């Protein structure tokens, strides 16, 4: 059972890490689109 707990913990941490990476990439994409004029300069994420 301890192995299952460790596996769950590892997958949980990797999920958090992937979520943070996705959020950073999304912010970079929004900034790039603003710079290119595709998005309005006052665009705010909901």
HELIX and SHEET records of a PDB file:
HELIX    1   1 UNK A    2  UNK A   36  1                                  35    
END                                                                             
